[in-house]
Amino acid sequence: MRVIKTALNDVFIIEPEVFGDNRGWFIESYSKKKLAKVGIDVDFVQDNQSFSAHKGTLRGLHFQLNPKAQAKIVRCTQGAILDVSVDIRKGSPMYKKWVAVELSAENKKQLFLPKGFAHGFLTLTDDVEVQYKADEYYAPEYDGNILFNDPEIGVIWGEGEFILSDKDKHAPLLKDRTDLNFVY
């Protein structure tokens, strides 16, 4: 398992080692012990899975506020996504910066993002399954989002029409989120 730094402090790409033969392949998708050796020492308590039927589905940018903020490991087990993390920790040298990584069933990459990051993804194919581990249970009263195309953040999602939920279409801008309680 390789852990690769990204342009954002504390966000890492995780590349599992793939063992294959004429029958197929095997990966160790998660090892608490191996990740702790590189400084990712998180107790995950919930696994989530989503399915998106159509290419161009955009989910995000989502987060949970403190005290129910979530660190996550995200992976795509069917199809492909552009996975985006945005640093929304006040005082961070990377505040409002973002990183995008292609995660796919083919490349088997995963993305770790700590608490204090907004998360979203765009499906690059039809029939996409995304799975992620979270270190805090879902708490709807702490659920939050930021508009996916907030010009102050400037995520480059690519061209085309996106399929969005009403919640994501009408999300507030980062500057209007007066309740953000993430500190670097």
TORPA-4810 file (N, C-alpha, C, O; in nm, 3 decimals):
<nodes>
NODE_1_0.085_-0.117_0.000_0.000_0.000_0.000_0.090_0.124_0.000_0.173_0.142_0.089_M
NODE_2_0.072_0.207_-0.101_0.148_0.332_-0.109_0.058_0.448_-0.071_-0.059_0.453_-0.109_R
NODE_3_0.113_0.542_0.005_0.041_0.662_0.042_0.116_0.780_-0.021_0.235_0.800_0.004_V
NODE_4_0.044_0.858_-0.103_0.106_0.963_-0.183_0.049_1.098_-0.140_-0.073_1.115_-0.129_I
NODE_5_0.138_1.195_-0.115_0.095_1.330_-0.078_0.028_1.395_-0.199_0.063_1.367_-0.313_K
NODE_6_-0.068_1.483_-0.170_-0.129_1.565_-0.274_-0.085_1.710_-0.252_-0.005_1.738_-0.162_T
NODE_7_-0.136_1.800_-0.333_-0.104_1.942_-0.318_-0.163_2.002_-0.191_-0.124_2.112_-0.151_A
NODE_8_-0.256_1.933_-0.128_-0.316_1.982_-0.003_-0.257_1.910_0.117_-0.242_1.788_0.117_L
NODE_9_-0.223_1.988_0.219_-0.174_1.927_0.343_-0.280_1.832_0.397_-0.398_1.866_0.402_N
NODE_10_-0.239_1.716_0.435_-0.323_1.618_0.504_-0.419_1.540_0.414_-0.493_1.456_0.465_D
NODE_11_-0.421_1.563_0.284_-0.502_1.485_0.190_-0.406_1.393_0.115_-0.307_1.438_0.059_V
NODE_12_-0.438_1.263_0.114_-0.347_1.164_0.056_-0.418_1.071_-0.042_-0.535_1.037_-0.024_F
NODE_13_-0.346_1.031_-0.146_-0.391_0.925_-0.235_-0.337_0.794_-0.178_-0.220_0.784_-0.141_I
NODE_14_-0.423_0.696_-0.171_-0.384_0.563_-0.123_-0.391_0.468_-0.241_-0.497_0.452_-0.302_I
NODE_15_-0.278_0.405_-0.273_-0.274_0.308_-0.382_-0.251_0.169_-0.324_-0.140_0.138_-0.280_E
NODE_16_-0.353_0.086_-0.322_-0.333_-0.050_-0.271_-0.249_-0.132_-0.369_-0.249_-0.107_-0.489_P
NODE_17_-0.179_-0.228_-0.315_-0.103_-0.321_-0.398_-0.201_-0.423_-0.457_-0.284_-0.478_-0.386_E
NODE_18_-0.190_-0.446_-0.586_-0.281_-0.538_-0.655_-0.208_-0.669_-0.680_-0.100_-0.671_-0.738_V
NODE_19_-0.268_-0.778_-0.635_-0.214_-0.912_-0.658_-0.306_-0.981_-0.758_-0.422_-1.007_-0.728_F
NODE_20_-0.254_-1.010_-0.876_-0.338_-1.069_-0.980_-0.280_-1.194_-1.040_-0.159_-1.217_-1.039_G
NODE_21_-0.368_-1.275_-1.092_-0.327_-1.393_-1.168_-0.438_-1.425_-1.269_-0.524_-1.340_-1.295_D
NODE_22_-0.437_-1.545_-1.325_-0.535_-1.580_-1.428_-0.679_-1.583_-1.377_-0.772_-1.584_-1.457_N
NODE_23_-0.700_-1.583_-1.246_-0.835_-1.584_-1.189_-0.892_-1.445_-1.170_-1.014_-1.428_-1.163_R
NODE_24_-0.805_-1.344_-1.162_-0.849_-1.208_-1.133_-0.748_-1.137_-1.046_-0.627_-1.147_-1.070_G
NODE_25_-0.795_-1.065_-0.944_-0.705_-0.988_-0.859_-0.757_-0.981_-0.716_-0.873_-1.012_-0.688_W
NODE_26_-0.668_-0.938_-0.626_-0.697_-0.918_-0.484_-0.626_-0.792_-0.440_-0.512_-0.768_-0.478_F
NODE_27_-0.693_-0.710_-0.357_-0.628_-0.596_-0.292_-0.666_-0.594_-0.145_-0.774_-0.639_-0.106_I
NODE_28_-0.577_-0.540_-0.066_-0.609_-0.505_0.072_-0.653_-0.358_0.066_-0.569_-0.269_0.054_E
NODE_29_-0.782_-0.334_0.075_-0.834_-0.198_0.055_-0.817_-0.110_0.178_-0.822_0.013_0.167_S
NODE_30_-0.796_-0.169_0.295_-0.780_-0.091_0.416_-0.697_-0.168_0.517_-0.720_-0.286_0.541_Y
NODE_31_-0.601_-0.100_0.576_-0.523_-0.156_0.686_-0.496_-0.044_0.786_-0.416_0.045_0.759_S
NODE_32_-0.561_-0.049_0.898_-0.542_0.053_1.003_-0.394_0.061_1.041_-0.340_0.171_1.056_K
NODE_33_-0.330_-0.054_1.055_-0.189_-0.059_1.097_-0.098_0.008_0.993_-0.011_0.087_1.030_K
NODE_34_-0.117_-0.021_0.866_-0.031_0.037_0.762_-0.053_0.186_0.747_0.042_0.261_0.726_K
NODE_35_-0.179_0.231_0.757_-0.207_0.374_0.745_-0.155_0.451_0.867_-0.108_0.564_0.853_L
NODE_36_-0.164_0.391_0.985_-0.113_0.457_1.106_0.038_0.481_1.096_0.088_0.579_1.149_A
NODE_37_0.109_0.392_1.027_0.253_0.408_1.010_0.289_0.533_0.932_0.399_0.586_0.947_K
NODE_38_0.196_0.583_0.849_0.223_0.704_0.771_0.144_0.824_0.825_0.134_0.927_0.758_V
NODE_39_0.090_0.811_0.946_0.026_0.924_1.011_-0.125_0.935_0.994_-0.185_1.031_1.041_G
NODE_40_-0.186_0.838_0.928_-0.332_0.837_0.916_-0.386_0.741_1.021_-0.405_0.622_0.994_I
NODE_41_-0.409_0.793_1.141_-0.451_0.710_1.253_-0.593_0.751_1.292_-0.614_0.831_1.382_D
NODE_42_-0.690_0.693_1.221_-0.830_0.730_1.234_-0.912_0.605_1.263_-0.887_0.499_1.205_V
NODE_43_-1.007_0.616_1.353_-1.098_0.506_1.383_-1.226_0.523_1.301_-1.309_0.608_1.333_D
NODE_44_-1.241_0.444_1.198_-1.359_0.452_1.113_-1.474_0.376_1.177_-1.455_0.267_1.232_F
NODE_45_-1.596_0.436_1.169_-1.711_0.377_1.237_-1.827_0.348_1.142_-1.923_0.281_1.180_V
NODE_46_-1.820_0.398_1.019_-1.932_0.381_0.927_-1.881_0.370_0.784_-1.792_0.444_0.743_Q
NODE_47_-1.937_0.276_0.709_-1.910_0.263_0.566_-2.034_0.304_0.490_-2.146_0.267_0.527_D
NODE_48_-2.017_0.381_0.383_-2.127_0.429_0.300_-2.101_0.392_0.155_-1.987_0.375_0.113_N
NODE_49_-2.208_0.380_0.078_-2.198_0.346_-0.063_-2.305_0.423_-0.139_-2.419_0.432_-0.094_Q
NODE_50_-2.267_0.478_-0.254_-2.365_0.545_-0.339_-2.356_0.488_-0.480_-2.253_0.436_-0.522_S
NODE_51_-2.468_0.500_-0.551_-2.475_0.460_-0.692_-2.527_0.579_-0.771_-2.624_0.642_-0.732_F
NODE_52_-2.462_0.608_-0.881_-2.506_0.713_-0.973_-2.522_0.650_-1.111_-2.428_0.593_-1.165_S
NODE_53_-2.641_0.660_-1.166_-2.672_0.592_-1.292_-2.610_0.659_-1.414_-2.579_0.593_-1.513_A
NODE_54_-2.591_0.792_-1.407_-2.554_0.864_-1.529_-2.422_0.940_-1.516_-2.393_0.999_-1.411_H
NODE_55_-2.345_0.938_-1.622_-2.225_1.021_-1.635_-2.269_1.168_-1.619_-2.374_1.208_-1.668_K
NODE_56_-2.187_1.246_-1.549_-2.219_1.387_-1.529_-2.295_1.416_-1.401_-2.334_1.530_-1.377_G
NODE_57_-2.315_1.314_-1.317_-2.378_1.336_-1.187_-2.274_1.398_-1.094_-2.163_1.347_-1.079_T
NODE_58_-2.311_1.510_-1.033_-2.220_1.580_-0.943_-2.282_1.580_-0.804_-2.395_1.624_-0.784_L
NODE_59_-2.205_1.531_-0.709_-2.248_1.528_-0.569_-2.149_1.610_-0.488_-2.030_1.578_-0.483_R
NODE_60_-2.197_1.717_-0.425_-2.107_1.796_-0.343_-2.125_1.944_-0.366_-2.201_1.988_-0.452_G
NODE_61_-2.055_2.014_-0.291_-1.949_1.987_-0.196_-2.010_1.973_-0.056_-2.078_2.063_-0.009_L
NODE_62_-1.986_1.860_0.010_-2.051_1.826_0.136_-1.951_1.816_0.250_-1.832_1.795_0.229_H
NODE_63_-2.002_1.832_0.372_-1.923_1.815_0.494_-2.019_1.803_0.611_-2.139_1.827_0.596_F
NODE_64_-1.966_1.767_0.727_-2.039_1.774_0.853_-1.962_1.866_0.945_-1.840_1.858_0.955_Q
NODE_65_-2.034_1.955_1.013_-1.973_2.049_1.107_-1.927_1.978_1.233_-1.974_1.869_1.265_L
NODE_66_-1.834_2.041_1.305_-1.795_1.993_1.438_-1.915_2.006_1.532_-1.990_2.102_1.516_N
NODE_67_-1.936_1.919_1.625_-1.847_1.813_1.669_-1.866_1.681_1.595_-1.814_1.578_1.639_P
NODE_68_-1.937_1.680_1.484_-1.964_1.557_1.409_-1.892_1.555_1.274_-1.933_1.483_1.183_K
NODE_69_-1.784_1.632_1.262_-1.706_1.634_1.137_-1.652_1.494_1.107_-1.631_1.413_1.197_A
NODE_70_-1.631_1.468_0.979_-1.589_1.335_0.935_-1.459_1.340_0.857_-1.442_1.422_0.766_Q
NODE_71_-1.367_1.251_0.891_-1.254_1.216_0.804_-1.305_1.101_0.718_-1.389_1.022_0.763_A
NODE_72_-1.254_1.090_0.595_-1.306_0.988_0.503_-1.194_0.923_0.422_-1.090_0.985_0.396_K
NODE_73_-1.216_0.801_0.383_-1.140_0.736_0.276_-1.243_0.701_0.170_-1.338_0.627_0.195_I
NODE_74_-1.222_0.755_0.049_-1.318_0.740_-0.061_-1.257_0.653_-0.170_-1.138_0.666_-0.202_V
NODE_75_-1.338_0.564_-0.227_-1.293_0.484_-0.341_-1.410_0.459_-0.436_-1.526_0.461_-0.396_R
NODE_76_-1.376_0.437_-0.560_-1.476_0.410_-0.663_-1.461_0.264_-0.703_-1.355_0.223_-0.751_C
NODE_77_-1.566_0.185_-0.684_-1.557_0.041_-0.710_-1.623_-0.001_-0.841_-1.614_-0.117_-0.881_T
NODE_78_-1.690_0.093_-0.907_-1.747_0.068_-1.039_-1.750_0.200_-1.114_-1.800_0.300_-1.063_Q
NODE_79_-1.696_0.202_-1.236_-1.691_0.324_-1.314_-1.575_0.412_-1.273_-1.471_0.363_-1.230_G
NODE_80_-1.594_0.545_-1.288_-1.487_0.641_-1.258_-1.546_0.773_-1.214_-1.654_0.813_-1.258_A
NODE_81_-1.474_0.842_-1.125_-1.515_0.973_-1.075_-1.397_1.068_-1.072_-1.281_1.027_-1.067_I
NODE_82_-1.428_1.196_-1.075_-1.333_1.300_-1.039_-1.367_1.337_-0.896_-1.473_1.395_-0.870_L
NODE_83_-1.280_1.305_-0.803_-1.305_1.324_-0.661_-1.235_1.452_-0.615_-1.116_1.471_-0.641_D
NODE_84_-1.309_1.539_-0.547_-1.259_1.672_-0.510_-1.265_1.693_-0.359_-1.365_1.661_-0.295_V
NODE_85_-1.156_1.747_-0.305_-1.149_1.786_-0.164_-1.112_1.934_-0.158_-1.023_1.979_-0.230_S
NODE_86_-1.180_2.009_-0.071_-1.156_2.153_-0.054_-1.126_2.180_0.093_-1.203_2.141_0.180_V
NODE_87_-1.015_2.246_0.120_-0.977_2.282_0.256_-1.065_2.399_0.302_-1.057_2.509_0.246_D
NODE_88_-1.147_2.376_0.404_-1.233_2.483_0.458_-1.200_2.511_0.606_-1.285_2.554_0.683_I
NODE_89_-1.074_2.484_0.643_-1.027_2.509_0.780_-0.974_2.652_0.790_-0.874_2.687_0.725_R
NODE_90_-1.039_2.734_0.870_-0.993_2.872_0.889_-0.852_2.872_0.946_-0.821_2.796_1.038_K
NODE_91_-0.766_2.957_0.890_-0.628_2.965_0.935_-0.534_2.871_0.863_-0.412_2.879_0.882_G
NODE_92_-0.585_2.782_0.781_-0.500_2.689_0.706_-0.429_2.763_0.594_-0.490_2.847_0.527_S
NODE_93_-0.301_2.734_0.571_-0.232_2.794_0.457_-0.292_2.750_0.324_-0.265_2.810_0.220_P
NODE_94_-0.372_2.645_0.326_-0.436_2.593_0.205_-0.587_2.625_0.201_-0.660_2.566_0.122_M
NODE_95_-0.632_2.716_0.284_-0.774_2.753_0.291_-0.827_2.789_0.152_-0.766_2.870_0.081_Y
NODE_96_-0.940_2.729_0.116_-1.008_2.747_-0.013_-0.935_2.681_-0.130_-0.979_2.694_-0.244_K
NODE_97_-0.827_2.612_-0.105_-0.758_2.538_-0.212_-0.824_2.402_-0.225_-0.886_2.351_-0.132_K
NODE_98_-0.810_2.343_-0.342_-0.873_2.215_-0.370_-0.779_2.124_-0.447_-0.682_2.169_-0.508_W
NODE_99_-0.810_1.997_-0.441_-0.738_1.897_-0.519_-0.841_1.803_-0.578_-0.942_1.771_-0.516_V
NODE_100_-0.814_1.758_-0.701_-0.903_1.664_-0.770_-0.820_1.543_-0.813_-0.709_1.557_-0.866_A
NODE_101_-0.875_1.424_-0.789_-0.807_1.299_-0.823_-0.907_1.208_-0.892_-1.020_1.193_-0.846_V
NODE_102_-0.866_1.147_-1.002_-0.953_1.048_-1.065_-0.942_0.917_-0.988_-0.834_0.861_-0.971_E
NODE_103_-1.057_0.871_-0.941_-1.067_0.742_-0.874_-1.152_0.653_-0.964_-1.254_0.697_-1.017_L
NODE_104_-1.110_0.530_-0.983_-1.187_0.441_-1.070_-1.174_0.296_-1.023_-1.085_0.261_-0.946_S
NODE_105_-1.265_0.215_-1.073_-1.256_0.072_-1.046_-1.127_0.017_-1.107_-1.068_-0.077_-1.054_A
NODE_106_-1.086_0.075_-1.217_-0.965_0.028_-1.285_-0.838_0.065_-1.210_-0.751_-0.020_-1.189_E
NODE_107_-0.824_0.194_-1.167_-0.697_0.233_-1.103_-0.694_0.199_-0.954_-0.586_0.200_-0.894_N
NODE_108_-0.807_0.171_-0.893_-0.818_0.127_-0.753_-0.763_0.226_-0.651_-0.742_0.191_-0.535_K
NODE_109_-0.738_0.349_-0.694_-0.690_0.452_-0.602_-0.801_0.490_-0.505_-0.919_0.477_-0.534_K
NODE_110_-0.757_0.539_-0.388_-0.848_0.589_-0.286_-0.798_0.726_-0.243_-0.682_0.760_-0.265_Q
NODE_111_-0.886_0.804_-0.181_-0.845_0.936_-0.134_-0.882_0.949_0.013_-0.995_0.922_0.053_L
NODE_112_-0.784_0.990_0.093_-0.807_1.019_0.235_-0.819_1.169_0.251_-0.732_1.244_0.207_F
NODE_113_-0.928_1.214_0.316_-0.939_1.354_0.351_-0.976_1.364_0.498_-1.064_1.293_0.546_L
NODE_114_-0.908_1.453_0.571_-0.934_1.467_0.714_-1.055_1.555_0.741_-1.117_1.607_0.649_P
NODE_115_-1.087_1.570_0.866_-1.195_1.662_0.907_-1.158_1.803_0.863_-1.040_1.841_0.860_K
NODE_116_-1.260_1.881_0.828_-1.235_2.019_0.788_-1.222_2.038_0.638_-1.177_2.143_0.592_G
NODE_117_-1.260_1.936_0.562_-1.257_1.944_0.416_-1.396_1.920_0.361_-1.468_1.830_0.407_F
NODE_118_-1.434_2.000_0.262_-1.557_1.972_0.187_-1.523_1.870_0.080_-1.411_1.869_0.028_A
NODE_119_-1.619_1.785_0.048_-1.595_1.675_-0.046_-1.704_1.669_-0.150_-1.821_1.695_-0.121_H
NODE_120_-1.665_1.636_-0.271_-1.761_1.616_-0.378_-1.700_1.531_-0.488_-1.579_1.511_-0.494_G
NODE_121_-1.787_1.482_-0.577_-1.735_1.409_-0.692_-1.827_1.422_-0.811_-1.947_1.446_-0.797_F
NODE_122_-1.768_1.406_-0.929_-1.837_1.407_-1.057_-1.818_1.271_-1.121_-1.705_1.223_-1.132_L
NODE_123_-1.928_1.209_-1.165_-1.915_1.079_-1.232_-1.865_1.100_-1.375_-1.916_1.184_-1.448_T
NODE_124_-1.765_1.022_-1.412_-1.704_1.030_-1.545_-1.757_0.922_-1.638_-1.728_0.924_-1.758_L
NODE_125_-1.834_0.828_-1.583_-1.895_0.720_-1.661_-2.038_0.700_-1.610_-2.077_0.756_-1.508_T
NODE_126_-2.113_0.621_-1.682_-2.243_0.574_-1.631_-2.219_0.465_-1.527_-2.110_0.409_-1.519_D
NODE_127_-2.321_0.438_-1.448_-2.320_0.325_-1.354_-2.199_0.327_-1.261_-2.111_0.241_-1.269_D
NODE_128_-2.197_0.425_-1.173_-2.083_0.446_-1.083_-2.121_0.410_-0.940_-2.226_0.452_-0.889_V
NODE_129_-2.035_0.333_-0.876_-2.049_0.305_-0.733_-1.931_0.366_-0.660_-1.815_0.346_-0.698_E
NODE_130_-1.962_0.439_-0.554_-1.860_0.501_-0.469_-1.882_0.450_-0.327_-1.994_0.445_-0.278_V
NODE_131_-1.772_0.414_-0.263_-1.778_0.369_-0.125_-1.683_0.453_-0.043_-1.575_0.490_-0.090_Q
NODE_132_-1.723_0.483_0.081_-1.629_0.554_0.167_-1.649_0.517_0.312_-1.758_0.484_0.358_Y
NODE_133_-1.537_0.524_0.382_-1.533_0.503_0.526_-1.540_0.641_0.592_-1.483_0.738_0.541_K
NODE_134_-1.608_0.651_0.705_-1.615_0.775_0.780_-1.585_0.746_0.927_-1.619_0.640_0.979_A
NODE_135_-1.520_0.842_0.991_-1.483_0.822_1.131_-1.585_0.881_1.229_-1.562_0.884_1.349_D
NODE_136_-1.698_0.927_1.176_-1.807_0.977_1.259_-1.937_0.938_1.191_-1.945_0.935_1.068_E
NODE_137_-2.038_0.907_1.269_-2.167_0.869_1.214_-2.234_0.987_1.145_-2.211_1.103_1.181_Y
NODE_138_-2.317_0.958_1.047_-2.392_1.063_0.980_-2.484_1.130_1.081_-2.555_1.063_1.156_Y
NODE_139_-2.481_1.264_1.082_-2.562_1.343_1.175_-2.628_1.455_1.094_-2.566_1.558_1.070_A
NODE_140_-2.755_1.436_1.052_-2.818_1.533_0.963_-2.822_1.676_1.017_-2.820_1.771_0.939_P
NODE_141_-2.827_1.692_1.148_-2.831_1.826_1.205_-2.697_1.901_1.191_-2.692_2.023_1.211_E
NODE_142_-2.589_1.830_1.156_-2.458_1.891_1.134_-2.419_1.891_0.986_-2.309_1.934_0.951_Y
NODE_143_-2.507_1.843_0.902_-2.482_1.832_0.759_-2.471_1.970_0.696_-2.549_2.060_0.728_D
NODE_144_-2.375_1.988_0.606_-2.360_2.116_0.539_-2.308_2.098_0.398_-2.258_1.991_0.361_G
NODE_145_-2.321_2.205_0.319_-2.267_2.201_0.183_-2.231_2.342_0.138_-2.269_2.442_0.198_N
NODE_146_-2.155_2.345_0.029_-2.111_2.468_-0.036_-2.140_2.449_-0.185_-2.129_2.338_-0.237_I
NODE_147_-2.177_2.555_-0.252_-2.206_2.549_-0.395_-2.086_2.493_-0.472_-1.973_2.539_-0.457_L
NODE_148_-2.113_2.394_-0.555_-2.007_2.321_-0.626_-1.922_2.411_-0.715_-1.804_2.384_-0.735_F
NODE_149_-1.981_2.518_-0.768_-1.906_2.607_-0.858_-1.882_2.744_-0.797_-1.880_2.845_-0.868_N
NODE_150_-1.865_2.748_-0.666_-1.836_2.872_-0.596_-1.712_2.936_-0.660_-1.605_2.875_-0.661_D
NODE_151_-1.724_3.058_-0.715_-1.610_3.119_-0.784_-1.492_3.150_-0.692_-1.379_3.161_-0.738_P
NODE_152_-1.519_3.165_-0.564_-1.411_3.192_-0.469_-1.320_3.069_-0.452_-1.203_3.083_-0.419_E
NODE_153_-1.375_2.951_-0.476_-1.297_2.828_-0.466_-1.243_2.790_-0.605_-1.124_2.760_-0.618_I
NODE_154_-1.327_2.792_-0.706_-1.283_2.773_-0.844_-1.251_2.631_-0.886_-1.161_2.609_-0.967_G
NODE_155_-1.322_2.534_-0.832_-1.301_2.395_-0.876_-1.328_2.385_-1.026_-1.428_2.436_-1.076_V
NODE_156_-1.237_2.319_-1.096_-1.255_2.296_-1.239_-1.312_2.155_-1.256_-1.240_2.056_-1.248_I
NODE_157_-1.441_2.149_-1.278_-1.512_2.021_-1.291_-1.508_1.967_-1.434_-1.529_1.848_-1.455_W
NODE_158_-1.481_2.053_-1.530_-1.485_2.011_-1.670_-1.608_2.069_-1.739_-1.684_2.146_-1.680_G
NODE_159_-1.626_2.029_-1.862_-1.734_2.083_-1.946_-1.859_1.996_-1.936_-1.853_1.879_-1.899_E
NODE_160_-1.971_2.056_-1.969_-2.094_1.979_-1.980_-2.200_2.022_-1.881_-2.176_2.104_-1.792_G
NODE_161_-2.316_1.963_-1.898_-2.428_1.983_-1.806_-2.416_1.880_-1.695_-2.391_1.762_-1.721_E
NODE_162_-2.434_1.924_-1.571_-2.421_1.835_-1.458_-2.559_1.800_-1.403_-2.652_1.881_-1.409_F
NODE_163_-2.571_1.681_-1.351_-2.694_1.635_-1.285_-2.673_1.657_-1.135_-2.584_1.597_-1.074_I
NODE_164_-2.755_1.744_-1.077_-2.739_1.782_-0.937_-2.869_1.762_-0.861_-2.977_1.768_-0.919_L
NODE_165_-2.859_1.738_-0.732_-2.976_1.738_-0.645_-3.018_1.883_-0.623_-2.939_1.975_-0.645_S
NODE_166_-3.142_1.905_-0.581_-3.186_2.040_-0.548_-3.101_2.099_-0.436_-3.068_2.217_-0.439_D
NODE_167_-3.066_2.016_-0.340_-2.982_2.061_-0.229_-2.849_2.117_-0.280_-2.804_2.222_-0.234_K
NODE_168_-2.787_2.049_-0.375_-2.659_2.093_-0.427_-2.672_2.212_-0.522_-2.584_2.297_-0.527_D
NODE_169_-2.782_2.219_-0.598_-2.805_2.333_-0.688_-2.818_2.463_-0.610_-2.776_2.569_-0.657_K
NODE_170_-2.875_2.456_-0.491_-2.907_2.575_-0.413_-2.819_2.590_-0.289_-2.855_2.661_-0.195_H
NODE_171_-2.704_2.526_-0.290_-2.612_2.536_-0.176_-2.558_2.678_-0.165_-2.547_2.749_-0.265_A
NODE_172_-2.523_2.721_-0.044_-2.468_2.855_-0.027_-2.322_2.864_-0.073_-2.254_2.763_-0.088_P
NODE_173_-2.278_2.986_-0.095_-2.138_3.013_-0.122_-2.059_2.998_0.008_-2.115_3.009_0.117_L
NODE_174_-1.930_2.972_-0.004_-1.845_2.959_0.113_-1.852_3.085_0.200_-1.861_3.075_0.322_L
NODE_175_-1.848_3.203_0.139_-1.849_3.328_0.216_-1.978_3.348_0.295_-1.981_3.425_0.390_K
NODE_176_-2.085_3.279_0.258_-2.213_3.289_0.328_-2.230_3.183_0.436_-2.331_3.182_0.506_D
NODE_177_-2.133_3.093_0.450_-2.138_2.989_0.553_-2.079_3.045_0.681_-1.961_3.023_0.708_R
NODE_178_-2.158_3.116_0.758_-2.109_3.177_0.882_-2.096_3.076_0.996_-2.043_3.108_1.102_T
NODE_179_-2.145_2.955_0.973_-2.142_2.852_1.077_-2.020_2.761_1.068_-2.007_2.670_1.151_D
NODE_180_-1.932_2.781_0.973_-1.815_2.693_0.961_-1.731_2.703_1.087_-1.692_2.812_1.130_L
NODE_181_-1.703_2.586_1.146_-1.629_2.585_1.273_-1.504_2.497_1.267_-1.467_2.431_1.364_N
NODE_182_-1.440_2.498_1.151_-1.316_2.422_1.133_-1.198_2.518_1.150_-1.194_2.623_1.085_F
NODE_183_-1.105_2.483_1.235_-0.986_2.566_1.258_-0.864_2.479_1.234_-0.859_2.364_1.278_V
NODE_184_-0.767_2.534_1.164_-0.643_2.463_1.132_-0.558_2.445_1.254_-0.450_2.387_1.246_Y
</nodes>
